[in-house]
């Protein structure tokens, strides 16, 4: 484990203490669980976005014959605000 210090707002500290006390765990364990929850949420969001992006692959036809070779140029043209 890595030892670290954090600063919390007073209200955060009080709520964290109450949760830790209710669950019979240390404040450090409560913080670890909170961090795990946030990291898991971020991973789920990433996986969902990836699945959504991969889900559209092959569903649309542009009519262009060189998309696999020039996709970067086409994306730049589509998203470049100039």
PyMOL Python script that loads the backbone (N, CA, C, O; Angstrom):
from pymol import cmd

cmd.read_pdbstr("""\
ATOM      1  N   UNK A   1       0.834  -1.186   0.000  1.00  0.00           N
ATOM      2  CA  UNK A   1       0.000   0.000   0.000  1.00  0.00           C
ATOM      3  C   UNK A   1       0.870   1.238   0.000  1.00  0.00           C
ATOM      4  O   UNK A   1       2.014   1.224   0.455  1.00  0.00           O
ATOM      5  N   UNK A   2       0.306   2.294  -0.515  1.00  0.00           N
ATOM      6  CA  UNK A   2       0.985   3.581  -0.563  1.00  0.00           C
ATOM      7  C   UNK A   2       0.328   4.500   0.467  1.00  0.00           C
ATOM      8  O   UNK A   2      -0.897   4.604   0.535  1.00  0.00           O
ATOM      9  N   UNK A   3       1.137   5.143   1.241  1.00  0.00           N
ATOM     10  CA  UNK A   3       0.617   6.089   2.227  1.00  0.00           C
ATOM     11  C   UNK A   3       0.517   7.458   1.565  1.00  0.00           C
ATOM     12  O   UNK A   3       1.437   7.883   0.868  1.00  0.00           O
ATOM     13  N   UNK A   4      -0.602   8.147   1.785  1.00  0.00           N
ATOM     14  CA  UNK A   4      -0.790   9.461   1.187  1.00  0.00           C
ATOM     15  C   UNK A   4      -1.608  10.340   2.119  1.00  0.00           C
ATOM     16  O   UNK A   4      -2.220   9.855   3.071  1.00  0.00           O
ATOM     17  N   UNK A   5      -1.613  11.609   1.843  1.00  0.00           N
ATOM     18  CA  UNK A   5      -2.421  12.551   2.609  1.00  0.00           C
ATOM     19  C   UNK A   5      -3.396  13.228   1.666  1.00  0.00           C
ATOM     20  O   UNK A   5      -3.076  13.506   0.511  1.00  0.00           O
ATOM     21  N   UNK A   6      -4.589  13.489   2.173  1.00  0.00           N
ATOM     22  CA  UNK A   6      -5.580  14.229   1.402  1.00  0.00           C
ATOM     23  C   UNK A   6      -6.192  15.296   2.294  1.00  0.00           C
ATOM     24  O   UNK A   6      -6.126  15.213   3.521  1.00  0.00           O
ATOM     25  N   UNK A   7      -6.776  16.280   1.672  1.00  0.00           N
ATOM     26  CA  UNK A   7      -7.485  17.311   2.412  1.00  0.00           C
ATOM     27  C   UNK A   7      -8.953  17.222   2.030  1.00  0.00           C
ATOM     28  O   UNK A   7      -9.298  17.136   0.852  1.00  0.00           O
ATOM     29  N   UNK A   8      -9.805  17.245   3.033  1.00  0.00           N
ATOM     30  CA  UNK A   8     -11.243  17.146   2.817  1.00  0.00           C
ATOM     31  C   UNK A   8     -11.930  18.373   3.383  1.00  0.00           C
ATOM     32  O   UNK A   8     -11.431  19.015   4.308  1.00  0.00           O
ATOM     33  N   UNK A   9     -13.066  18.684   2.823  1.00  0.00           N
ATOM     34  CA  UNK A   9     -13.928  19.709   3.415  1.00  0.00           C
ATOM     35  C   UNK A   9     -14.465  19.140   4.732  1.00  0.00           C
ATOM     36  O   UNK A   9     -14.555  17.923   4.891  1.00  0.00           O
ATOM     37  N   UNK A  10     -14.812  19.999   5.655  1.00  0.00           N
ATOM     38  CA  UNK A  10     -15.320  19.544   6.949  1.00  0.00           C
ATOM     39  C   UNK A  10     -16.539  18.636   6.779  1.00  0.00           C
ATOM     40  O   UNK A  10     -16.643  17.605   7.443  1.00  0.00           O
ATOM     41  N   UNK A  11     -17.447  19.011   5.903  1.00  0.00           N
ATOM     42  CA  UNK A  11     -18.660  18.204   5.683  1.00  0.00           C
ATOM     43  C   UNK A  11     -18.309  16.830   5.115  1.00  0.00           C
ATOM     44  O   UNK A  11     -18.929  15.831   5.481  1.00  0.00           O
ATOM     45  N   UNK A  12     -17.323  16.775   4.227  1.00  0.00           N
ATOM     46  CA  UNK A  12     -16.888  15.491   3.673  1.00  0.00           C
ATOM     47  C   UNK A  12     -16.324  14.607   4.775  1.00  0.00           C
ATOM     48  O   UNK A  12     -16.638  13.420   4.853  1.00  0.00           O
ATOM     49  N   UNK A  13     -15.490  15.193   5.623  1.00  0.00           N
ATOM     50  CA  UNK A  13     -14.871  14.463   6.725  1.00  0.00           C
ATOM     51  C   UNK A  13     -15.940  13.881   7.663  1.00  0.00           C
ATOM     52  O   UNK A  13     -15.868  12.716   8.057  1.00  0.00           O
ATOM     53  N   UNK A  14     -16.924  14.708   8.010  1.00  0.00           N
ATOM     54  CA  UNK A  14     -17.982  14.254   8.917  1.00  0.00           C
ATOM     55  C   UNK A  14     -18.774  13.100   8.305  1.00  0.00           C
ATOM     56  O   UNK A  14     -19.045  12.101   8.971  1.00  0.00           O
ATOM     57  N   UNK A  15     -19.140  13.246   7.035  1.00  0.00           N
ATOM     58  CA  UNK A  15     -19.904  12.182   6.376  1.00  0.00           C
ATOM     59  C   UNK A  15     -19.086  10.914   6.241  1.00  0.00           C
ATOM     60  O   UNK A  15     -19.606   9.813   6.418  1.00  0.00           O
ATOM     61  N   UNK A  16     -17.820  11.061   5.930  1.00  0.00           N
ATOM     62  CA  UNK A  16     -16.933   9.905   5.808  1.00  0.00           C
ATOM     63  C   UNK A  16     -16.792   9.192   7.148  1.00  0.00           C
ATOM     64  O   UNK A  16     -16.823   7.963   7.204  1.00  0.00           O
ATOM     65  N   UNK A  17     -16.638   9.951   8.216  1.00  0.00           N
ATOM     66  CA  UNK A  17     -16.562   9.362   9.563  1.00  0.00           C
ATOM     67  C   UNK A  17     -17.826   8.598   9.899  1.00  0.00           C
ATOM     68  O   UNK A  17     -17.766   7.496  10.445  1.00  0.00           O
ATOM     69  N   UNK A  18     -18.972   9.179   9.574  1.00  0.00           N
ATOM     70  CA  UNK A  18     -20.251   8.523   9.866  1.00  0.00           C
ATOM     71  C   UNK A  18     -20.387   7.209   9.087  1.00  0.00           C
ATOM     72  O   UNK A  18     -20.821   6.195   9.635  1.00  0.00           O
ATOM     73  N   UNK A  19     -20.015   7.239   7.819  1.00  0.00           N
ATOM     74  CA  UNK A  19     -20.085   6.024   6.993  1.00  0.00           C
ATOM     75  C   UNK A  19     -19.160   4.954   7.555  1.00  0.00           C
ATOM     76  O   UNK A  19     -19.556   3.799   7.712  1.00  0.00           O
ATOM     77  N   UNK A  20     -17.932   5.342   7.857  1.00  0.00           N
ATOM     78  CA  UNK A  20     -16.959   4.385   8.388  1.00  0.00           C
ATOM     79  C   UNK A  20     -17.465   3.784   9.705  1.00  0.00           C
ATOM     80  O   UNK A  20     -17.362   2.577   9.923  1.00  0.00           O
ATOM     81  N   UNK A  21     -17.998   4.617  10.558  1.00  0.00           N
ATOM     82  CA  UNK A  21     -18.505   4.143  11.847  1.00  0.00           C
ATOM     83  C   UNK A  21     -19.677   3.178  11.647  1.00  0.00           C
ATOM     84  O   UNK A  21     -19.717   2.108  12.253  1.00  0.00           O
ATOM     85  N   UNK A  22     -20.620   3.562  10.799  1.00  0.00           N
ATOM     86  CA  UNK A  22     -21.796   2.719  10.524  1.00  0.00           C
ATOM     87  C   UNK A  22     -21.401   1.360   9.969  1.00  0.00           C
ATOM     88  O   UNK A  22     -21.992   0.340  10.324  1.00  0.00           O
ATOM     89  N   UNK A  23     -20.397   1.352   9.093  1.00  0.00           N
ATOM     90  CA  UNK A  23     -19.999   0.106   8.440  1.00  0.00           C
ATOM     91  C   UNK A  23     -18.919  -0.646   9.221  1.00  0.00           C
ATOM     92  O   UNK A  23     -18.537  -1.753   8.844  1.00  0.00           O
ATOM     93  N   UNK A  24     -18.437  -0.056  10.290  1.00  0.00           N
ATOM     94  CA  UNK A  24     -17.440  -0.720  11.114  1.00  0.00           C
ATOM     95  C   UNK A  24     -16.092  -0.869  10.425  1.00  0.00           C
ATOM     96  O   UNK A  24     -15.402  -1.875  10.591  1.00  0.00           O
ATOM     97  N   UNK A  25     -15.730   0.146   9.648  1.00  0.00           N
ATOM     98  CA  UNK A  25     -14.456   0.131   8.930  1.00  0.00           C
ATOM     99  C   UNK A  25     -13.678   1.391   9.261  1.00  0.00           C
ATOM    100  O   UNK A  25     -14.222   2.345   9.818  1.00  0.00           O
ATOM    101  N   UNK A  26     -12.408   1.383   8.913  1.00  0.00           N
ATOM    102  CA  UNK A  26     -11.589   2.577   9.136  1.00  0.00           C
ATOM    103  C   UNK A  26     -11.925   3.634   8.081  1.00  0.00           C
ATOM    104  O   UNK A  26     -12.500   3.339   7.033  1.00  0.00           O
ATOM    105  N   UNK A  27     -11.553   4.844   8.391  1.00  0.00           N
ATOM    106  CA  UNK A  27     -11.740   5.922   7.416  1.00  0.00           C
ATOM    107  C   UNK A  27     -10.899   5.639   6.178  1.00  0.00           C
ATOM    108  O   UNK A  27     -11.334   5.900   5.056  1.00  0.00           O
ATOM    109  N   UNK A  28      -9.690   5.104   6.379  1.00  0.00           N
ATOM    110  CA  UNK A  28      -8.834   4.770   5.231  1.00  0.00           C
ATOM    111  C   UNK A  28      -9.526   3.748   4.329  1.00  0.00           C
ATOM    112  O   UNK A  28      -9.469   3.863   3.105  1.00  0.00           O
ATOM    113  N   UNK A  29     -10.176   2.752   4.927  1.00  0.00           N
ATOM    114  CA  UNK A  29     -10.887   1.747   4.129  1.00  0.00           C
ATOM    115  C   UNK A  29     -12.060   2.386   3.395  1.00  0.00           C
ATOM    116  O   UNK A  29     -12.337   2.036   2.248  1.00  0.00           O
ATOM    117  N   UNK A  30     -12.742   3.308   4.039  1.00  0.00           N
ATOM    118  CA  UNK A  30     -13.858   4.008   3.382  1.00  0.00           C
ATOM    119  C   UNK A  30     -13.355   4.806   2.175  1.00  0.00           C
ATOM    120  O   UNK A  30     -14.000   4.833   1.127  1.00  0.00           O
ATOM    121  N   UNK A  31     -12.204   5.451   2.334  1.00  0.00           N
ATOM    122  CA  UNK A  31     -11.621   6.207   1.216  1.00  0.00           C
ATOM    123  C   UNK A  31     -11.223   5.258   0.096  1.00  0.00           C
ATOM    124  O   UNK A  31     -11.483   5.546  -1.072  1.00  0.00           O
ATOM    125  N   UNK A  32     -10.594   4.126   0.429  1.00  0.00           N
ATOM    126  CA  UNK A  32     -10.210   3.149  -0.596  1.00  0.00           C
ATOM    127  C   UNK A  32     -11.425   2.651  -1.364  1.00  0.00           C
ATOM    128  O   UNK A  32     -11.384   2.518  -2.588  1.00  0.00           O
ATOM    129  N   UNK A  33     -12.501   2.378  -0.646  1.00  0.00           N
ATOM    130  CA  UNK A  33     -13.728   1.911  -1.307  1.00  0.00           C
ATOM    131  C   UNK A  33     -14.310   2.987  -2.221  1.00  0.00           C
ATOM    132  O   UNK A  33     -14.791   2.694  -3.315  1.00  0.00           O
ATOM    133  N   UNK A  34     -14.259   4.228  -1.761  1.00  0.00           N
ATOM    134  CA  UNK A  34     -14.750   5.330  -2.588  1.00  0.00           C
ATOM    135  C   UNK A  34     -13.922   5.465  -3.863  1.00  0.00           C
ATOM    136  O   UNK A  34     -14.468   5.662  -4.948  1.00  0.00           O
ATOM    137  N   UNK A  35     -12.612   5.358  -3.726  1.00  0.00           N
ATOM    138  CA  UNK A  35     -11.722   5.445  -4.885  1.00  0.00           C
ATOM    139  C   UNK A  35     -11.986   4.273  -5.822  1.00  0.00           C
ATOM    140  O   UNK A  35     -12.066   4.457  -7.037  1.00  0.00           O
ATOM    141  N   UNK A  36     -12.123   3.064  -5.266  1.00  0.00           N
ATOM    142  CA  UNK A  36     -12.446   1.895  -6.096  1.00  0.00           C
ATOM    143  C   UNK A  36     -13.735   2.109  -6.869  1.00  0.00           C
ATOM    144  O   UNK A  36     -13.820   1.779  -8.052  1.00  0.00           O
ATOM    145  N   UNK A  37     -14.743   2.666  -6.198  1.00  0.00           N
ATOM    146  CA  UNK A  37     -16.022   2.924  -6.856  1.00  0.00           C
ATOM    147  C   UNK A  37     -15.886   3.908  -8.005  1.00  0.00           C
ATOM    148  O   UNK A  37     -16.465   3.709  -9.072  1.00  0.00           O
ATOM    149  N   UNK A  38     -15.122   4.969  -7.787  1.00  0.00           N
ATOM    150  CA  UNK A  38     -14.920   5.955  -8.842  1.00  0.00           C
ATOM    151  C   UNK A  38     -14.167   5.342 -10.021  1.00  0.00           C
ATOM    152  O   UNK A  38     -14.530   5.561 -11.177  1.00  0.00           O
ATOM    153  N   UNK A  39     -13.120   4.577  -9.726  1.00  0.00           N
ATOM    154  CA  UNK A  39     -12.335   3.962 -10.791  1.00  0.00           C
ATOM    155  C   UNK A  39     -13.176   2.959 -11.584  1.00  0.00           C
ATOM    156  O   UNK A  39     -13.078   2.893 -12.809  1.00  0.00           O
ATOM    157  N   UNK A  40     -13.992   2.188 -10.889  1.00  0.00           N
ATOM    158  CA  UNK A  40     -14.862   1.223 -11.565  1.00  0.00           C
ATOM    159  C   UNK A  40     -15.874   1.939 -12.457  1.00  0.00           C
ATOM    160  O   UNK A  40     -16.145   1.502 -13.576  1.00  0.00           O
ATOM    161  N   UNK A  41     -16.428   3.035 -11.956  1.00  0.00           N
ATOM    162  CA  UNK A  41     -17.386   3.825 -12.735  1.00  0.00           C
ATOM    163  C   UNK A  41     -16.737   4.365 -14.010  1.00  0.00           C
ATOM    164  O   UNK A  41     -17.342   4.330 -15.082  1.00  0.00           O
ATOM    165  N   UNK A  42     -15.517   4.861 -13.892  1.00  0.00           N
ATOM    166  CA  UNK A  42     -14.801   5.380 -15.063  1.00  0.00           C
ATOM    167  C   UNK A  42     -14.533   4.270 -16.070  1.00  0.00           C
ATOM    168  O   UNK A  42     -14.677   4.477 -17.275  1.00  0.00           O
ATOM    169  N   UNK A  43     -14.141   3.086 -15.583  1.00  0.00           N
ATOM    170  CA  UNK A  43     -13.880   1.954 -16.470  1.00  0.00           C
ATOM    171  C   UNK A  43     -15.154   1.520 -17.194  1.00  0.00           C
ATOM    172  O   UNK A  43     -15.124   1.225 -18.389  1.00  0.00           O
ATOM    173  N   UNK A  44     -16.273   1.483 -16.466  1.00  0.00           N
ATOM    174  CA  UNK A  44     -17.550   1.109 -17.076  1.00  0.00           C
ATOM    175  C   UNK A  44     -17.930   2.117 -18.158  1.00  0.00           C
ATOM    176  O   UNK A  44     -18.392   1.733 -19.233  1.00  0.00           O
ATOM    177  N   UNK A  45     -17.736   3.401 -17.876  1.00  0.00           N
ATOM    178  CA  UNK A  45     -18.055   4.443 -18.857  1.00  0.00           C
ATOM    179  C   UNK A  45     -17.176   4.295 -20.091  1.00  0.00           C
ATOM    180  O   UNK A  45     -17.655   4.439 -21.216  1.00  0.00           O
ATOM    181  N   UNK A  46     -15.890   4.007 -19.886  1.00  0.00           N
ATOM    182  CA  UNK A  46     -14.971   3.815 -21.008  1.00  0.00           C
ATOM    183  C   UNK A  46     -15.399   2.610 -21.845  1.00  0.00           C
ATOM    184  O   UNK A  46     -15.459   2.686 -23.072  1.00  0.00           O
ATOM    185  N   UNK A  47     -15.695   1.493 -21.166  1.00  0.00           N
ATOM    186  CA  UNK A  47     -16.113   0.296 -21.899  1.00  0.00           C
ATOM    187  C   UNK A  47     -17.396   0.541 -22.671  1.00  0.00           C
ATOM    188  O   UNK A  47     -17.539   0.067 -23.798  1.00  0.00           O
ATOM    189  N   UNK A  48     -18.346   1.288 -22.074  1.00  0.00           N
ATOM    190  CA  UNK A  48     -19.612   1.587 -22.751  1.00  0.00           C
ATOM    191  C   UNK A  48     -19.355   2.432 -24.002  1.00  0.00           C
ATOM    192  O   UNK A  48     -19.906   2.152 -25.066  1.00  0.00           O
ATOM    193  N   UNK A  49     -18.513   3.471 -23.871  1.00  0.00           N
ATOM    194  CA  UNK A  49     -18.211   4.312 -25.036  1.00  0.00           C
ATOM    195  C   UNK A  49     -17.534   3.496 -26.126  1.00  0.00           C
ATOM    196  O   UNK A  49     -17.833   3.665 -27.308  1.00  0.00           O
ATOM    197  N   UNK A  50     -16.627   2.615 -25.734  1.00  0.00           N
ATOM    198  CA  UNK A  50     -15.929   1.774 -26.704  1.00  0.00           C
ATOM    199  C   UNK A  50     -16.915   0.843 -27.416  1.00  0.00           C
ATOM    200  O   UNK A  50     -16.862   0.690 -28.637  1.00  0.00           O
ATOM    201  N   UNK A  51     -17.817   0.223 -26.645  1.00  0.00           N
ATOM    202  CA  UNK A  51     -18.824  -0.659 -27.240  1.00  0.00           C
ATOM    203  C   UNK A  51     -19.737   0.105 -28.191  1.00  0.00           C
ATOM    204  O   UNK A  51     -20.092  -0.401 -29.256  1.00  0.00           O
ATOM    205  N   UNK A  52     -20.117   1.317 -27.813  1.00  0.00           N
ATOM    206  CA  UNK A  52     -20.969   2.133 -28.675  1.00  0.00           C
ATOM    207  C   UNK A  52     -20.248   2.468 -29.979  1.00  0.00           C
ATOM    208  O   UNK A  52     -20.833   2.391 -31.059  1.00  0.00           O
ATOM    209  N   UNK A  53     -18.985   2.837 -29.867  1.00  0.00           N
ATOM    210  CA  UNK A  53     -18.215   3.183 -31.063  1.00  0.00           C
ATOM    211  C   UNK A  53     -18.049   1.963 -31.965  1.00  0.00           C
ATOM    212  O   UNK A  53     -18.231   2.053 -33.179  1.00  0.00           O
ATOM    213  N   UNK A  54     -17.705   0.831 -31.373  1.00  0.00           N
ATOM    214  CA  UNK A  54     -17.519  -0.380 -32.175  1.00  0.00           C
ATOM    215  C   UNK A  54     -18.840  -0.884 -32.740  1.00  0.00           C
ATOM    216  O   UNK A  54     -18.863  -1.556 -33.771  1.00  0.00           O
ATOM    217  N   UNK A  55     -19.934  -0.563 -32.070  1.00  0.00           N
ATOM    218  CA  UNK A  55     -21.246  -1.005 -32.527  1.00  0.00           C
ATOM    219  C   UNK A  55     -21.687  -0.389 -33.839  1.00  0.00           C
ATOM    220  O   UNK A  55     -22.552  -0.944 -34.517  1.00  0.00           O
ATOM    221  N   UNK A  56     -21.118   0.738 -34.211  1.00  0.00           N
ATOM    222  CA  UNK A  56     -21.516   1.386 -35.459  1.00  0.00           C
ATOM    223  C   UNK A  56     -20.599   1.024 -36.624  1.00  0.00           C
ATOM    224  O   UNK A  56     -20.860   1.389 -37.770  1.00  0.00           O
ATOM    225  N   UNK A  57     -19.525   0.304 -36.317  1.00  0.00           N
ATOM    226  CA  UNK A  57     -18.583  -0.064 -37.373  1.00  0.00           C
ATOM    227  C   UNK A  57     -19.299  -0.919 -38.414  1.00  0.00           C
ATOM    228  O   UNK A  57     -19.908  -1.940 -38.092  1.00  0.00           O
ATOM    229  N   UNK A  58     -19.215  -0.490 -39.642  1.00  0.00           N
ATOM    230  CA  UNK A  58     -19.790  -1.241 -40.746  1.00  0.00           C
ATOM    231  C   UNK A  58     -21.270  -1.003 -40.970  1.00  0.00           C
ATOM    232  O   UNK A  58     -21.843  -1.600 -41.882  1.00  0.00           O
ATOM    233  N   UNK A  59     -21.912  -0.161 -40.182  1.00  0.00           N
ATOM    234  CA  UNK A  59     -23.348   0.071 -40.329  1.00  0.00           C
ATOM    235  C   UNK A  59     -23.687   1.151 -41.350  1.00  0.00           C
ATOM    236  O   UNK A  59     -24.837   1.269 -41.774  1.00  0.00           O
ATOM    237  N   UNK A  60     -22.711   1.921 -41.737  1.00  0.00           N
ATOM    238  CA  UNK A  60     -22.977   3.043 -42.632  1.00  0.00           C
ATOM    239  C   UNK A  60     -22.066   2.960 -43.846  1.00  0.00           C
ATOM    240  O   UNK A  60     -20.951   2.442 -43.775  1.00  0.00           O
ATOM    241  N   UNK A  61     -22.557   3.471 -44.939  1.00  0.00           N
ATOM    242  CA  UNK A  61     -21.763   3.492 -46.163  1.00  0.00           C
ATOM    243  C   UNK A  61     -21.589   4.939 -46.609  1.00  0.00           C
ATOM    244  O   UNK A  61     -22.566   5.675 -46.745  1.00  0.00           O
ATOM    245  N   UNK A  62     -20.362   5.337 -46.832  1.00  0.00           N
ATOM    246  CA  UNK A  62     -20.086   6.708 -47.244  1.00  0.00           C
ATOM    247  C   UNK A  62     -20.091   6.852 -48.753  1.00  0.00           C
ATOM    248  O   UNK A  62     -20.234   7.957 -49.279  1.00  0.00           O
ATOM    249  N   UNK A  63     -19.937   5.754 -49.439  1.00  0.00           N
ATOM    250  CA  UNK A  63     -19.826   5.812 -50.888  1.00  0.00           C
ATOM    251  C   UNK A  63     -18.404   6.092 -51.346  1.00  0.00           C
ATOM    252  O   UNK A  63     -18.117   6.044 -52.542  1.00  0.00           O
ATOM    253  N   UNK A  64     -17.520   6.380 -50.415  1.00  0.00           N
ATOM    254  CA  UNK A  64     -16.128   6.650 -50.742  1.00  0.00           C
ATOM    255  C   UNK A  64     -15.358   5.335 -50.786  1.00  0.00           C
ATOM    256  O   UNK A  64     -15.633   4.420 -50.010  1.00  0.00           O
ATOM    257  N   UNK A  65     -14.410   5.249 -51.681  1.00  0.00           N
ATOM    258  CA  UNK A  65     -13.658   4.009 -51.845  1.00  0.00           C
ATOM    259  C   UNK A  65     -12.326   3.997 -51.090  1.00  0.00           C
ATOM    260  O   UNK A  65     -11.664   2.961 -51.020  1.00  0.00           O
ATOM    261  N   UNK A  66     -11.929   5.148 -50.522  1.00  0.00           N
ATOM    262  CA  UNK A  66     -10.602   5.237 -49.897  1.00  0.00           C
ATOM    263  C   UNK A  66     -10.650   5.596 -48.412  1.00  0.00           C
ATOM    264  O   UNK A  66      -9.686   6.146 -47.878  1.00  0.00           O
ATOM    265  N   UNK A  67     -11.760   5.292 -47.744  1.00  0.00           N
ATOM    266  CA  UNK A  67     -11.911   5.680 -46.347  1.00  0.00           C
ATOM    267  C   UNK A  67     -10.860   5.011 -45.465  1.00  0.00           C
ATOM    268  O   UNK A  67     -10.330   5.651 -44.558  1.00  0.00           O
ATOM    269  N   UNK A  68     -10.551   3.753 -45.707  1.00  0.00           N
ATOM    270  CA  UNK A  68      -9.567   3.086 -44.859  1.00  0.00           C
ATOM    271  C   UNK A  68      -8.187   3.721 -44.988  1.00  0.00           C
ATOM    272  O   UNK A  68      -7.401   3.680 -44.041  1.00  0.00           O
ATOM    273  N   UNK A  69      -7.886   4.296 -46.121  1.00  0.00           N
ATOM    274  CA  UNK A  69      -6.587   4.933 -46.321  1.00  0.00           C
ATOM    275  C   UNK A  69      -6.563   6.381 -45.866  1.00  0.00           C
ATOM    276  O   UNK A  69      -5.522   6.878 -45.436  1.00  0.00           O
ATOM    277  N   UNK A  70      -7.702   7.064 -45.957  1.00  0.00           N
ATOM    278  CA  UNK A  70      -7.729   8.511 -45.704  1.00  0.00           C
ATOM    279  C   UNK A  70      -8.666   8.914 -44.572  1.00  0.00           C
ATOM    280  O   UNK A  70      -9.122  10.057 -44.529  1.00  0.00           O
ATOM    281  N   UNK A  71      -8.961   7.995 -43.656  1.00  0.00           N
ATOM    282  CA  UNK A  71      -9.916   8.314 -42.591  1.00  0.00           C
ATOM    283  C   UNK A  71      -9.484   9.500 -41.748  1.00  0.00           C
ATOM    284  O   UNK A  71     -10.335  10.282 -41.324  1.00  0.00           O
ATOM    285  N   UNK A  72      -8.180   9.663 -41.485  1.00  0.00           N
ATOM    286  CA  UNK A  72      -7.723  10.803 -40.695  1.00  0.00           C
ATOM    287  C   UNK A  72      -8.044  12.127 -41.399  1.00  0.00           C
ATOM    288  O   UNK A  72      -8.486  13.084 -40.763  1.00  0.00           O
ATOM    289  N   UNK A  73      -7.825  12.171 -42.679  1.00  0.00           N
ATOM    290  CA  UNK A  73      -8.125  13.398 -43.433  1.00  0.00           C
ATOM    291  C   UNK A  73      -9.618  13.685 -43.410  1.00  0.00           C
ATOM    292  O   UNK A  73     -10.027  14.831 -43.226  1.00  0.00           O
ATOM    293  N   UNK A  74     -10.442  12.648 -43.597  1.00  0.00           N
ATOM    294  CA  UNK A  74     -11.893  12.844 -43.579  1.00  0.00           C
ATOM    295  C   UNK A  74     -12.378  13.310 -42.200  1.00  0.00           C
ATOM    296  O   UNK A  74     -13.247  14.178 -42.113  1.00  0.00           O
ATOM    297  N   UNK A  75     -11.828  12.745 -41.133  1.00  0.00           N
ATOM    298  CA  UNK A  75     -12.200  13.196 -39.795  1.00  0.00           C
ATOM    299  C   UNK A  75     -11.784  14.640 -39.563  1.00  0.00           C
ATOM    300  O   UNK A  75     -12.546  15.426 -38.999  1.00  0.00           O
ATOM    301  N   UNK A  76     -10.596  14.986 -39.990  1.00  0.00           N
ATOM    302  CA  UNK A  76     -10.130  16.364 -39.843  1.00  0.00           C
ATOM    303  C   UNK A  76     -11.056  17.316 -40.577  1.00  0.00           C
ATOM    304  O   UNK A  76     -11.426  18.360 -40.041  1.00  0.00           O
ATOM    305  N   UNK A  77     -11.428  16.969 -41.786  1.00  0.00           N
ATOM    306  CA  UNK A  77     -12.338  17.822 -42.555  1.00  0.00           C
ATOM    307  C   UNK A  77     -13.706  17.936 -41.882  1.00  0.00           C
ATOM    308  O   UNK A  77     -14.324  19.001 -41.894  1.00  0.00           O
ATOM    309  N   UNK A  78     -14.168  16.844 -41.302  1.00  0.00           N
ATOM    310  CA  UNK A  78     -15.491  16.862 -40.673  1.00  0.00           C
ATOM    311  C   UNK A  78     -15.508  17.652 -39.381  1.00  0.00           C
ATOM    312  O   UNK A  78     -16.511  18.295 -39.071  1.00  0.00           O
ATOM    313  N   UNK A  79     -14.415  17.622 -38.610  1.00  0.00           N
ATOM    314  CA  UNK A  79     -14.404  18.253 -37.307  1.00  0.00           C
ATOM    315  C   UNK A  79     -13.601  19.540 -37.236  1.00  0.00           C
ATOM    316  O   UNK A  79     -13.605  20.195 -36.194  1.00  0.00           O
ATOM    317  N   UNK A  80     -12.925  19.923 -38.283  1.00  0.00           N
ATOM    318  CA  UNK A  80     -12.129  21.152 -38.269  1.00  0.00           C
ATOM    319  C   UNK A  80     -13.073  22.348 -38.403  1.00  0.00           C
ATOM    320  O   UNK A  80     -13.793  22.454 -39.396  1.00  0.00           O
ATOM    321  N   UNK A  81     -13.079  23.247 -37.418  1.00  0.00           N
ATOM    322  CA  UNK A  81     -14.025  24.368 -37.443  1.00  0.00           C
ATOM    323  C   UNK A  81     -13.662  25.464 -38.446  1.00  0.00           C
ATOM    324  O   UNK A  81     -14.400  26.442 -38.568  1.00  0.00           O
ATOM    325  N   UNK A  82     -12.556  25.330 -39.161  1.00  0.00           N
ATOM    326  CA  UNK A  82     -12.167  26.393 -40.098  1.00  0.00           C
ATOM    327  C   UNK A  82     -13.130  26.513 -41.194  1.00  0.00           C
ATOM    328  O   UNK A  82     -12.961  27.356 -42.075  1.00  0.00           O
TER     329      UNK A  82
END
""", "prot")
cmd.dss("prot")
cmd.show_as("cartoon", "prot")
cmd.util.cbc("prot")
cmd.orient("prot")
